[in-house]
């Protein structure tokens, strides 16, 4: 699994009850499944999902193979065993990448 960080400034701020959001930051995730590469994205939104740092840590745990119950290079097991249960943005990125690879 490969992870690349990104940040984009929004042309028009997104207004929420809490604040205006002017910039989005996240991660592009690429996985290889059965010889095919799939890509997903995680763009956490604190208050609704995990923080950017928690998302980074969850994805880093998978790429480094130290996430509890998940081995490096096995994104499907991380989805099945609940490794990403507390990181919905990271889980979205991995599930999207796995689905894209099929």
Backbone as a chain_set.jsonl record, in Angstrom:
{"seq": "XXXXXXXXXXXXXXXXXXXXXXXXXXXXXXXXXXXXXXXXXXXXXXXXXXXXXXXXXXXXXXXXXXXXXXXXXXXXXXXXXXXXXXXXXXXXXXXXXXXXXX", "coords": {"N": [[0.852, -1.172, 0.0], [0.509, 2.197, -0.806], [0.896, 5.561, 0.202], [0.065, 8.92, -0.254], [0.306, 12.254, 0.617], [-1.932, 15.077, 0.35], [-3.033, 18.461, -0.316], [-5.504, 20.91, -0.832], [-6.612, 24.127, -1.747], [-9.798, 25.481, -1.371], [-11.843, 26.859, -3.866], [-14.147, 28.257, -3.292], [-15.094, 28.885, -0.037], [-16.325, 26.336, 2.172], [-19.119, 26.478, 4.028], [-19.941, 25.643, 7.309], [-21.858, 24.792, 10.251], [-20.075, 25.015, 12.289], [-17.792, 26.358, 11.324], [-16.019, 28.055, 8.637], [-14.69, 26.272, 5.955], [-11.741, 26.357, 4.293], [-9.688, 24.989, 3.168], [-8.754, 21.729, 2.204], [-7.317, 18.761, 3.364], [-5.628, 15.686, 2.898], [-5.225, 12.216, 1.983], [-3.99, 10.232, -0.665], [-4.432, 6.921, -1.542], [-2.948, 4.008, -2.686], [-3.4, 0.694, -3.686], [-2.41, -2.675, -4.359], [-4.05, -5.334, -5.741], [-4.323, -8.589, -6.579], [-2.688, -8.162, -8.847], [-3.702, -5.822, -9.915], [-3.964, -2.264, -9.685], [-5.486, -0.098, -7.414], [-7.029, 3.009, -6.491], [-7.707, 5.188, -3.795], [-9.176, 7.737, -1.657], [-8.637, 9.67, 1.266], [-10.065, 12.116, 3.113], [-10.11, 13.504, 5.821], [-12.385, 15.02, 8.157], [-12.305, 16.758, 10.832], [-14.345, 16.441, 13.691], [-16.366, 15.256, 12.369], [-15.167, 13.012, 11.304], [-12.149, 11.153, 11.944], [-9.17, 12.964, 13.002], [-6.756, 14.663, 10.877], [-4.18, 13.878, 11.615], [-4.71, 11.486, 13.065], [-5.774, 9.959, 11.005], [-3.56, 9.82, 9.308], [-1.855, 8.347, 10.985], [-3.284, 5.914, 11.183], [-3.225, 4.992, 8.521], [-0.46, 4.875, 8.148], [0.165, 2.866, 9.939], [-0.785, 0.652, 8.571], [0.809, 0.63, 6.249], [3.272, 0.235, 7.349], [2.961, -2.141, 8.583], [2.455, -2.502, 11.269], [0.002, -2.305, 12.376], [-2.502, -3.43, 14.519], [-3.484, -6.688, 13.988], [-3.372, -6.473, 11.221], [-1.443, -7.024, 8.371], [1.363, -5.589, 6.662], [0.779, -4.563, 3.352], [-1.596, -5.918, 3.031], [-4.383, -4.835, 2.556], [-7.061, -5.641, 2.423], [-7.498, -7.351, 4.617], [-7.326, -5.554, 6.701], [-9.673, -4.154, 6.416], [-11.521, -6.124, 6.942], [-10.953, -7.088, 9.524], [-11.444, -5.084, 11.342], [-9.471, -3.257, 11.932], [-9.421, -0.607, 11.086], [-11.6, 0.532, 12.269], [-11.985, 2.748, 13.953], [-11.268, 4.844, 12.389], [-12.741, 6.338, 10.132], [-12.307, 7.869, 7.737], [-9.825, 6.967, 6.822], [-10.497, 4.271, 6.523], [-12.391, 4.514, 4.48], [-10.718, 5.344, 2.356], [-9.074, 3.084, 1.976], [-10.99, 1.078, 1.447], [-12.17, 2.077, -0.882], [-9.954, 2.063, -2.601], [-9.4, -0.694, -2.713], [-11.791, -1.617, -3.878], [-11.596, -0.274, -6.325], [-9.486, -1.597, -7.462], [-10.524, -3.983, -8.275]], "CA": [[0.0, 0.0, 0.0], [1.264, 3.446, -0.891], [0.106, 6.705, 0.675], [0.624, 10.229, -0.634], [-0.458, 13.343, 1.233], [-2.278, 16.189, -0.532], [-3.784, 19.594, 0.245], [-6.052, 21.789, -1.867], [-7.389, 25.277, -1.301], [-11.105, 25.519, -2.018], [-12.107, 28.107, -4.579], [-15.187, 28.888, -2.485], [-15.129, 28.219, 1.269], [-17.476, 25.519, 2.535], [-19.618, 26.957, 5.319], [-20.608, 24.684, 8.187], [-22.323, 25.428, 11.484], [-18.924, 25.233, 13.168], [-16.755, 27.241, 10.784], [-15.825, 27.998, 7.193], [-13.56, 25.423, 5.583], [-11.112, 26.957, 3.121], [-8.641, 24.097, 2.665], [-8.937, 20.311, 2.533], [-6.082, 17.99, 3.368], [-5.902, 14.267, 3.007], [-4.273, 11.222, 1.508], [-4.305, 9.312, -1.751], [-3.984, 5.585, -1.172], [-2.907, 3.055, -3.795], [-3.201, -0.692, -3.264], [-2.323, -3.671, -5.417], [-4.84, -6.524, -5.44], [-4.314, -9.543, -7.693], [-2.039, -7.583, -10.013], [-4.345, -4.57, -10.332], [-3.797, -1.155, -8.748], [-6.666, 0.719, -7.156], [-6.732, 4.26, -5.799], [-8.76, 5.741, -2.954], [-8.781, 8.978, -0.993], [-9.113, 9.967, 2.619], [-10.04, 13.547, 3.394], [-10.796, 13.583, 7.111], [-13.009, 16.276, 8.544], [-12.425, 16.685, 12.288], [-15.687, 16.717, 14.165], [-17.208, 14.271, 11.691], [-14.331, 11.808, 11.19], [-10.917, 11.312, 12.709], [-8.33, 14.101, 12.62], [-5.764, 14.384, 9.841], [-3.089, 13.132, 12.253], [-5.171, 10.122, 13.346], [-5.892, 9.294, 9.71], [-2.177, 9.548, 8.899], [-1.352, 7.253, 11.824], [-3.97, 4.671, 10.809], [-2.694, 4.553, 7.23], [0.948, 4.525, 8.345], [0.192, 1.561, 10.581], [-0.977, -0.382, 7.549], [1.95, 0.578, 5.335], [4.425, -0.251, 8.102], [2.669, -3.477, 9.044], [2.382, -2.627, 12.719], [-1.377, -2.158, 12.836], [-2.952, -4.647, 15.177], [-4.308, -7.568, 13.177], [-3.224, -6.285, 9.776], [-0.067, -7.091, 7.891], [1.666, -4.651, 5.582], [0.473, -5.081, 2.038], [-2.853, -6.667, 3.024], [-5.432, -3.881, 2.911], [-8.365, -6.293, 2.587], [-7.651, -7.858, 5.988], [-7.555, -4.398, 7.579], [-11.099, -3.83, 6.312], [-12.307, -7.224, 7.496], [-10.708, -7.371, 10.943], [-11.781, -3.94, 12.186], [-8.294, -2.437, 12.22], [-9.707, 0.798, 10.782], [-12.942, 0.839, 12.789], [-12.015, 4.083, 14.559], [-10.714, 5.812, 11.429], [-13.617, 6.201, 8.966], [-11.738, 8.429, 6.503], [-8.803, 6.01, 6.388], [-11.226, 3.079, 6.072], [-12.958, 4.867, 3.176], [-9.648, 5.346, 1.357], [-8.642, 1.71, 1.711], [-12.079, 0.327, 0.805], [-12.303, 2.598, -2.24], [-8.814, 1.572, -3.381], [-9.602, -2.131, -2.945], [-12.876, -1.745, -4.858], [-11.1, 0.215, -7.605], [-8.549, -2.584, -8.006], [-11.24, -5.191, -8.736]], "C": [[0.897, 1.235, 0.0], [0.343, 4.603, -0.526], [0.826, 7.984, 0.289], [-0.283, 11.317, -0.066], [-0.768, 14.421, 0.191], [-3.002, 17.277, 0.257], [-4.255, 20.453, -0.918], [-6.806, 22.938, -1.202], [-8.703, 25.273, -2.071], [-11.304, 26.874, -2.687], [-13.141, 28.933, -3.81], [-15.234, 28.173, -1.145], [-16.433, 27.452, 1.477], [-17.917, 25.949, 3.925], [-20.318, 25.829, 6.058], [-21.081, 25.444, 9.415], [-21.151, 25.78, 12.388], [-17.966, 26.301, 12.648], [-16.811, 27.209, 9.259], [-14.579, 27.165, 6.916], [-13.008, 25.959, 4.275], [-10.09, 26.045, 2.458], [-8.968, 22.674, 3.093], [-7.597, 19.612, 2.401], [-6.424, 16.522, 3.527], [-4.814, 13.427, 2.386], [-4.838, 10.47, 0.312], [-3.676, 7.98, -1.378], [-4.032, 4.705, -2.41], [-2.632, 1.67, -3.226], [-3.114, -1.574, -4.5], [-3.065, -4.914, -4.953], [-4.862, -7.391, -6.692], [-3.763, -8.924, -8.976], [-2.65, -6.304, -10.544], [-4.137, -3.506, -9.26], [-5.098, -0.381, -8.64], [-6.276, 1.936, -6.341], [-7.955, 4.705, -5.004], [-8.271, 7.023, -2.307], [-9.407, 9.067, 0.388], [-8.963, 11.464, 2.825], [-10.792, 13.758, 4.702], [-11.316, 14.984, 7.403], [-13.249, 16.22, 10.051], [-13.792, 17.177, 12.758], [-16.694, 15.767, 13.546], [-16.465, 12.946, 11.531], [-13.13, 12.002, 12.102], [-10.149, 12.548, 12.227], [-7.374, 13.681, 11.506], [-4.637, 13.533, 10.42], [-3.494, 11.687, 12.547], [-5.33, 9.318, 12.061], [-4.504, 8.899, 9.209], [-1.628, 8.352, 9.674], [-1.981, 5.914, 11.444], [-3.418, 4.123, 9.494], [-1.232, 4.145, 7.35], [1.069, 3.162, 9.01], [0.026, 0.434, 9.584], [0.228, -0.492, 6.63], [3.184, 0.033, 6.033], [4.195, -1.645, 8.657], [2.576, -3.622, 10.549], [0.975, -2.402, 13.256], [-1.833, -3.49, 13.407], [-3.863, -5.446, 14.249], [-4.15, -7.413, 11.676], [-1.75, -6.315, 9.402], [0.128, -6.065, 6.788], [1.345, -5.313, 4.254], [-0.816, -5.882, 1.962], [-4.004, -5.756, 3.433], [-6.791, -4.536, 3.127], [-8.551, -6.814, 4.005], [-7.897, -6.717, 6.964], [-9.015, -3.968, 7.546], [-11.949, -4.88, 7.015], [-12.14, -7.394, 8.998], [-10.964, -6.187, 11.873], [-10.617, -3.044, 12.549], [-8.59, -0.947, 12.049], [-11.06, 1.259, 11.32], [-13.047, 2.252, 13.35], [-11.467, 5.17, 13.642], [-11.532, 5.748, 10.136], [-13.053, 6.785, 7.672], [-10.661, 7.5, 5.95], [-9.458, 4.748, 5.84], [-11.836, 3.319, 4.685], [-11.89, 4.79, 2.089], [-9.247, 3.93, 0.977], [-9.743, 0.927, 1.001], [-12.292, 0.789, -0.635], [-11.178, 2.076, -3.131], [-8.96, 0.087, -3.696], [-10.693, -2.346, -3.991], [-12.409, -1.317, -6.25], [-10.178, -0.804, -8.271], [-9.253, -3.815, -8.567], [-11.715, -5.056, -10.154]], "O": [[1.902, 1.3, 0.709], [-0.831, 4.623, -0.895], [2.035, 8.118, 0.478], [-1.499, 11.288, -0.258], [0.017, 14.655, -0.728], [-3.513, 17.038, 1.351], [-3.51, 20.697, -1.868], [-7.537, 22.746, -0.23], [-8.713, 25.083, -3.288], [-10.965, 27.912, -2.118], [-13.019, 30.153, -3.698], [-15.399, 26.953, -1.116], [-17.497, 27.866, 1.017], [-17.169, 25.799, 4.892], [-21.179, 25.146, 5.503], [-20.739, 26.613, 9.596], [-21.224, 26.733, 13.164], [-17.394, 27.06, 13.43], [-17.561, 26.43, 8.671], [-13.547, 27.334, 7.566], [-13.715, 26.011, 3.269], [-9.672, 26.29, 1.326], [-9.41, 22.445, 4.219], [-6.844, 19.841, 1.454], [-7.387, 16.162, 4.205], [-3.659, 13.838, 2.271], [-6.018, 10.119, 0.284], [-2.523, 7.925, -0.949], [-5.047, 4.662, -3.106], [-1.745, 1.494, -2.391], [-3.674, -1.256, -5.55], [-2.753, -5.48, -3.905], [-5.36, -6.974, -7.738], [-4.306, -9.138, -10.059], [-2.161, -5.752, -11.53], [-4.136, -3.811, -8.067], [-5.729, -0.053, -9.645], [-5.305, 1.9, -5.586], [-9.088, 4.613, -5.477], [-7.09, 7.36, -2.395], [-10.524, 8.612, 0.635], [-7.864, 12.01, 2.722], [-11.961, 14.142, 4.701], [-10.759, 15.986, 6.955], [-14.27, 15.7, 10.502], [-14.312, 18.187, 12.283], [-17.749, 15.504, 14.123], [-17.072, 11.878, 11.616], [-13.108, 12.912, 12.931], [-10.451, 13.103, 11.17], [-7.208, 12.493, 11.23], [-4.19, 12.576, 9.788], [-2.715, 10.764, 12.307], [-5.048, 8.12, 12.04], [-4.3, 7.778, 8.742], [-1.012, 7.457, 9.096], [-1.291, 4.896, 11.39], [-3.172, 2.922, 9.374], [-0.807, 3.175, 6.722], [1.969, 2.388, 8.686], [0.632, -0.627, 9.737], [0.628, -1.599, 6.269], [4.048, -0.565, 5.392], [5.131, -2.273, 9.152], [2.614, -4.739, 11.065], [0.782, -2.318, 14.468], [-1.572, -4.547, 12.833], [-4.886, -4.944, 13.784], [-4.757, -8.175, 10.923], [-0.919, -5.691, 10.062], [-0.81, -5.714, 6.073], [1.616, -6.499, 4.065], [-1.105, -6.474, 0.922], [-4.541, -5.888, 4.533], [-7.592, -4.047, 3.924], [-9.653, -6.73, 4.548], [-8.605, -6.896, 7.955], [-9.537, -3.469, 8.544], [-12.976, -4.558, 7.614], [-13.079, -7.802, 9.68], [-10.721, -6.288, 13.076], [-10.759, -2.157, 13.39], [-8.062, -0.121, 12.793], [-11.598, 2.269, 10.867], [-14.095, 2.886, 13.23], [-11.232, 6.295, 14.083], [-11.077, 5.171, 9.148], [-13.306, 6.235, 6.601], [-10.596, 7.273, 4.741], [-9.031, 4.216, 4.816], [-11.803, 2.44, 3.825], [-12.132, 4.23, 1.02], [-9.099, 3.614, -0.204], [-9.465, 0.191, 0.054], [-12.566, -0.03, -1.512], [-11.414, 1.692, -4.277], [-8.679, -0.344, -4.814], [-10.533, -3.17, -4.892], [-12.787, -1.934, -7.246], [-10.098, -0.868, -9.498], [-8.63, -4.611, -9.269], [-12.331, -5.978, -10.69]]}, "num_chains": 1, "name": "protein.A"}
